[in-house]
Amino acid sequence: MEDNYSSTIQLNEDGKPKLPSGLNVLTILTFIGCGLGLIFTLVLPMFYKFMLGMMDKTKSSGTEFTAKQLEEMEKGRAAIQLGQANMVPLIAISLVGIILCLVGAIWMRKLKKDGFWIYTAGELLPVIGSFIVMGTAQFTGAVSIIFAVGLPLLFVFLYARQRKYLIN
């Protein structure tokens, strides 16, 4: 294992392991994502209220809608109302996930192996937790599925490819 270590890990002038560029980029993206996630989590109640207002305005505008459009609008309304009814658990789940991702990324910057597992828990907790709270109502289209499930799984996969550099 020492041979593998010396071939994959580069050392600084101090003799300490150097942070690989791929891991550096991923952790920076994670810090940005955590910041954006925090902002979105904090404005979620206002966003839900705004969306319901827009739906009411659209319905009362006198515009003719097809049956499919009305059905999709009602599905969206039901999902938003379910989210409003479960606002506290959703925000708590999101905040815990953000904190875990942040701590995991910081630990991985220090090349700690446990950082990967903490990060993975932080990515999967909101996916699983919001599914338990909201069910499939939260998935109103392909874009929401990509952001809610695909993006976290992509980052977990990308971090998993960097695990060989985690030594502590």
Secondary structure by P-SEA (a helix, b strand, c coil): caaaaaacccccccccccccaaaaaaaaaaaaaaaaaaaaaaaaaaaaaaaaaaaaaaaaccccccaaaaaaaaaaaaaaaaaaaaaaaaaaaaaaaaaaaaaaaaaaaacccaaaaaaaaaaaaaaaaaaaaccccccccaaaaaaacaaaaaaaaaaaaacccccc
